[in-house]
Amino acid sequence: MRLTLRTLLAYLDNVLEPADAEALRKKIEESEFAAGLVSRIKNVITKARMNAPKVEAKGLAEDANNVADYLDSTLTPERVGDFERYCLEGDVHLAEVAACHHILTLVLGKPADVSTGLRERIYGLPSAPTPEPKSTVTPVEQAVAEAAASNGHETLAPAVSAAVSASSANTDLPTGEATPKPATAAIPAAEVPDYLRAAQPRRSFWPIAITAIAALVLLVLGLRAMGPLDKTHPLFGGGKPVAEVVPPGNDEVPADPVLKVDENGDQPTDAGDGSATVPGAEVVPGDVPAVPGDALPIVSIPGEEPAEMPAENPGANPGAPAPAEPGDMPAENPATTLPADPGSGTPAPEEPVIPGVTEPAPEVPGEPVPAAGEKDLGRFLSDTQILARQDPETLLWYRTPPRTVLQAGDRVASLPTYRPQVALASGVQLTFAGEGALTLVPPMEAGNSRVAIEYGRFLAVTNGAMGAKLEVITAGARGVLTLSDADAVASIEVRPYLAPGTDPEVGPVILVVDVFASSGRVVWQIEGAEPIEIPPHHVVTDLGNGEVEQNGPFENPAWVDASSTSELDRLNADLLERLIPGDKPLDVSLKELTSHRRIEVQSLAGRSLASMGSFESILRMLGDERHHSFWAGEVETLRQSLARSKDSAVLLRQAIVATMPAIATEVDRLLWGYSREQLVAGDAAVMVKLLESDAMEVRVITLDNLRTITGAMHLYMPQKKADGNRLSIQKWKERLEGGAIDYRTPPSPLFPYEPLKGVDPKGLPAKPAGAKS
């Protein structure tokens, strides 16, 4: 039997056959991950304040129908893998699936427990005496029966009783059923005395009289409200009208001034006959005398707008305030206005400074100066991806609107899990794969595109043109990438590498540049060297020491394909993209989202802030137990920030001191990592001791270090203190005594590519087991 999440839940709920359960038990004992998952399931389903997905939520793991299909083994096979990945990556979904499976096991597998007393009571219900039906004999029928009996009609009383019983029985039958005929014949009319026939109840006329009187009183009150009850009452045609609509073309001048209504509903105008035209039949005080003791009735005029509607021509009202001139409008709030395009000023210098990574590169004699008018170098294409652009004056990051033209000097960056696309002027389409930053600069040759890459992964393809060229500047080298074929695909990765255990403010950082050819003819030429044609599935690596190596064949790096991003990350990225406006600085919007109700959104916002140099939020997440499923990614983000540049390392150290001053020294040192020599010298024992620390942040980073080095966790849970991890700590101590805390694979700046299937690679080592791609 395979060890899957569904079979594991069946094993925990004890619904497997004994032989299958025993086989599964052995597999769980052999797998450290499975044993840890068992402990995690037991923990999440007993957690008191565990969140739950919304009932109406949609998505693969959010939709309750998908959870039911998975538990019922009817979910399509191609979706089972992604569904289980959701459950393994988030406690909310894992708790829901485990709890539902447990409840269904109890409901479907255990018979209902009915007490003996309740069972006997239910069995005894049919034998209970049936209560006699209430008599429905009316007083008249009872009087008839008694009178007949007293006058010697012995057969009348049974006949009446039988008729009444039949009548009452008929009323209990459902509509449409045949009414059974009574056994006794109907009562002859002649047998009932005449004086009893008049004893029928009569309807009272008092309710009708009271209703009529009330209606009359209301009518009188209504007439009195319209005016005095005399010949001047409007009902009798007396009195002077309050407002009158004079139809067009009426040349007759009334004897008394009347009010005319302007057809356009504008302000009062002179009609030329001494009358006033009033919009909406508005009564002007003093024009019509009021009726003494009564309020003027409201006269509605068909076809006219209500008086309270604003006039169409506001300038015709002399009493209305004049509209503000354009110059009087309040100025826009500069805090909510997008900055001007950074490239709108002077042209960018020939050799740009890559912020936070390099110093100005020395001038190269003989280089052509780009034309002053070459400023529009590309266009941002993606609609649902986030591309950040930095304002050169305020140094704040803003979201780039889709289809924005990028100019020379624009510094842009991609946030974690996003894949924005930029179409460059040379015909090269550049796709960011996760975190990355670059600056667009004018090319050295007309028709080319040029970018200064700080760090990140990028996929380069053409728009169908052959021979498209991309000039690449890094901190260690400059080169030209040529996509010779229309179907050529190349990937570029620029990653700073800091050896484990090295102080980032002191030690050297190696900038590794990999150019990988996926298909077509790809040529890479470093400045001052011969061009290198890279065959498909081969890679050219530059370690910044002046030597370039070509190795392969390898499988394409997993990050080249967009499907390498998990569905959970894509859903979180889509949600974050909808929550980020375009009129506020990105750091402001992301800091607001670090308090979002969903933990995965908080984590992605914190990692995005760290990529822009703000670390306080992500450091606080290391001390939040709710983030335990995302701690590994958050610690990795902090380590990458350390290696990115010395400025980034200084900012991170300052944030650590400001956020957690009591444990700043331990946290800062743990983020460096440890070399093999340092582990042997005693740092391995220091880490095992730190597993008993009272600070959750220290326990989180310590476990991440030990897992990175050894690949094991020994069921240690950093959200628990030493008392809750006693057995796990004991295993780590035993491992320390045996000298088994050492790297499974020595740390290296080379990326662990996976060998191409069916071909023996040459050069770089193959991807080791368990390594991330």
Rosetta blueprint (number, residue, H / E / L):
1 M L
2 R L
3 L L
4 T L
5 L H
6 R H
7 T H
8 L H
9 L H
10 A H
11 Y H
12 L H
13 D L
14 N L
15 V L
16 L L
17 E L
18 P H
19 A H
20 D H
21 A H
22 E H
23 A H
24 L H
25 R H
26 K H
27 K H
28 I H
29 E H
30 E H
31 S L
32 E H
33 F H
34 A H
35 A H
36 G H
37 L H
38 V H
39 S H
40 R H
41 I H
42 K H
43 N H
44 V H
45 I L
46 T L
47 K L
48 A L
49 R L
50 M L
51 N L
52 A L
53 P L
54 K L
55 V L
56 E L
57 A L
58 K L
59 G L
60 L L
61 A L
62 E L
63 D L
64 A H
65 N H
66 N H
67 V H
68 A H
69 D H
70 Y H
71 L H
72 D L
73 S L
74 T L
75 L L
76 T L
77 P H
78 E H
79 R H
80 V H
81 G H
82 D H
83 F H
84 E H
85 R H
86 Y H
87 C H
88 L H
89 E H
90 G L
91 D H
92 V H
93 H H
94 L H
95 A H
96 E H
97 V H
98 A H
99 A H
100 C H
101 H H
102 H H
103 I H
104 L H
105 T H
106 L H
107 V H
108 L H
109 G H
110 K L
111 P L
112 A L
113 D L
114 V L
115 S L
116 T H
117 G H
118 L H
119 R H
120 E H
121 R H
122 I H
123 Y H
124 G L
125 L L
126 P L
127 S L
128 A L
129 P L
130 T L
131 P L
132 E L
133 P L
134 K L
135 S L
136 T L
137 V L
138 T L
139 P H
140 V H
141 E H
142 Q H
143 A H
144 V H
145 A H
146 E H
147 A H
148 A H
149 A H
150 S H
151 N L
152 G L
153 H L
154 E L
155 T L
156 L H
157 A H
158 P H
159 A H
160 V H
161 S H
162 A H
163 A H
164 V H
165 S H
166 A H
167 S H
168 S H
169 A H
170 N H
171 T H
172 D L
173 L L
174 P L
175 T L
176 G L
177 E L
178 A L
179 T L
180 P L
181 K L
182 P L
183 A L
184 T L
185 A L
186 A L
187 I L
188 P L
189 A H
190 A H
191 E H
192 V L
193 P L
194 D H
195 Y H
196 L H
197 R H
198 A L
199 A L
200 Q L
201 P L
202 R L
203 R L
204 S L
205 F L
206 W H
207 P H
208 I H
209 A H
210 I H
211 T H
212 A H
213 I H
214 A H
215 A H
216 L H
217 V H
218 L H
219 L H
220 V H
221 L H
222 G H
223 L H
224 R H
225 A H
226 M H
227 G L
228 P L
229 L L
230 D L
231 K L
232 T L
233 H L
234 P H
235 L H
236 F H
237 G L
238 G L
239 G L
240 K L
241 P L
242 V L
243 A L
244 E L
245 V L
246 V L
247 P L
248 P L
249 G L
250 N L
251 D L
252 E L
253 V L
254 P L
255 A L
256 D L
257 P L
258 V L
259 L E
260 K E
261 V L
262 D L
263 E L
264 N L
265 G L
266 D L
267 Q L
268 P L
269 T E
270 D E
271 A L
272 G L
273 D L
274 G L
275 S L
276 A E
277 T E
278 V L
279 P H
280 G H
281 A H
282 E L
283 V L
284 V L
285 P L
286 G L
287 D L
288 V L
289 P L
290 A L
291 V L
292 P L
293 G L
294 D L
295 A L
296 L L
297 P L
298 I L
299 V L
300 S L
301 I L
302 P L
303 G L
304 E L
305 E L
306 P L
307 A L
308 E L
309 M L
310 P L
311 A L
312 E L
313 N L
314 P H
315 G H
316 A H
317 N L
318 P L
319 G L
320 A L
321 P L
322 A L
323 P L
324 A L
325 E L
326 P H
327 G H
328 D H
329 M L
330 P L
331 A L
332 E L
333 N L
334 P H
335 A H
336 T H
337 T L
338 L L
339 P L
340 A L
341 D L
342 P H
343 G H
344 S H
345 G L
346 T L
347 P L
348 A L
349 P L
350 E L
351 E L
352 P L
353 V L
354 I L
355 P L
356 G L
357 V L
358 T L
359 E L
360 P L
361 A L
362 P L
363 E L
364 V L
365 P L
366 G L
367 E L
368 P L
369 V L
370 P L
371 A L
372 A L
373 G L
374 E L
375 K L
376 D E
377 L E
378 G E
379 R E
380 F E
381 L L
382 S L
383 D L
384 T L
385 Q L
386 I L
387 L E
388 A E
389 R E
390 Q E
391 D L
392 P L
393 E L
394 T L
395 L L
396 L L
397 W E
398 Y E
399 R E
400 T L
401 P L
402 P L
403 R L
404 T L
405 V E
406 L E
407 Q E
408 A L
409 G L
410 D L
411 R E
412 V E
413 A E
414 S E
415 L L
416 P L
417 T L
418 Y L
419 R L
420 P L
421 Q E
422 V E
423 A E
424 L E
425 A L
426 S L
427 G L
428 V E
429 Q E
430 L E
431 T E
432 F E
433 A E
434 G E
435 E E
436 G E
437 A E
438 L E
439 T E
440 L E
441 V E
442 P L
443 P L
444 M L
445 E L
446 A L
447 G L
448 N L
449 S E
450 R E
451 V E
452 A E
453 I E
454 E E
455 Y E
456 G E
457 R E
458 F E
459 L E
460 A E
461 V E
462 T E
463 N L
464 G L
465 A L
466 M L
467 G L
468 A E
469 K E
470 L E
471 E E
472 V E
473 I E
474 T L
475 A L
476 G L
477 A L
478 R E
479 G E
480 V E
481 L E
482 T E
483 L E
484 S L
485 D L
486 A L
487 D L
488 A L
489 V E
490 A E
491 S E
492 I E
493 E E
494 V E
495 R E
496 P E
497 Y E
498 L L
499 A L
500 P L
501 G L
502 T L
503 D L
504 P L
505 E L
506 V L
507 G L
508 P L
509 V L
510 I E
511 L E
512 V E
513 V E
514 D E
515 V E
516 F E
517 A E
518 S E
519 S E
520 G L
521 R L
522 V E
523 V E
524 W E
525 Q E
526 I E
527 E L
528 G L
529 A L
530 E L
531 P L
532 I E
533 E E
534 I E
535 P L
536 P L
537 H L
538 H E
539 V E
540 V E
541 T E
542 D E
543 L L
544 G L
545 N L
546 G L
547 E L
548 V E
549 E E
550 Q E
551 N E
552 G E
553 P L
554 F E
555 E L
556 N L
557 P L
558 A H
559 W H
560 V H
561 D L
562 A H
563 S H
564 S H
565 T L
566 S L
567 E H
568 L H
569 D H
570 R H
571 L H
572 N H
573 A H
574 D H
575 L H
576 L H
577 E H
578 R H
579 L H
580 I L
581 P L
582 G L
583 D L
584 K L
585 P L
586 L H
587 D H
588 V H
589 S H
590 L H
591 K H
592 E H
593 L H
594 T L
595 S L
596 H L
597 R L
598 R L
599 I H
600 E H
601 V H
602 Q H
603 S H
604 L H
605 A H
606 G H
607 R H
608 S H
609 L H
610 A H
611 S H
612 M L
613 G L
614 S L
615 F L
616 E H
617 S H
618 I H
619 L H
620 R H
621 M H
622 L L
623 G L
624 D L
625 E H
626 R H
627 H H
628 H L
629 S L
630 F L
631 W H
632 A H
633 G H
634 E H
635 V H
636 E H
637 T H
638 L H
639 R H
640 Q H
641 S H
642 L H
643 A H
644 R H
645 S L
646 K H
647 D H
648 S H
649 A H
650 V H
651 L H
652 L H
653 R H
654 Q H
655 A H
656 I H
657 V H
658 A H
659 T H
660 M L
661 P H
662 A H
663 I H
664 A H
665 T H
666 E H
667 V H
668 D H
669 R H
670 L H
671 L H
672 W H
673 G L
674 Y L
675 S L
676 R H
677 E H
678 Q H
679 L H
680 V H
681 A H
682 G H
683 D H
684 A H
685 A H
686 V H
687 M H
688 V H
689 K H
690 L H
691 L L
692 E L
693 S L
694 D L
695 A L
696 M H
697 E H
698 V H
699 R H
700 V H
701 I H
702 T H
703 L H
704 D H
705 N H
706 L H
707 R H
708 T H
709 I H
710 T H
711 G L
712 A L
713 M L
714 H L
715 L L
716 Y L
717 M L
718 P L
719 Q L
720 K L
721 K L
722 A H
723 D H
724 G H
725 N H
726 R H
727 L H
728 S H
729 I H
730 Q H
731 K H
732 W H
733 K H
734 E H
735 R H
736 L H
737 E H
738 G L
739 G L
740 A L
741 I L
742 D L
743 Y L
744 R L
745 T L
746 P L
747 P L
748 S L
749 P L
750 L L
751 F L
752 P L
753 Y L
754 E L
755 P E
756 L L
757 K L
758 G L
759 V L
760 D L
761 P L
762 K E
763 G L
764 L L
765 P L
766 A L
767 K L
768 P L
769 A L
770 G L
771 A L
772 K L
773 S L
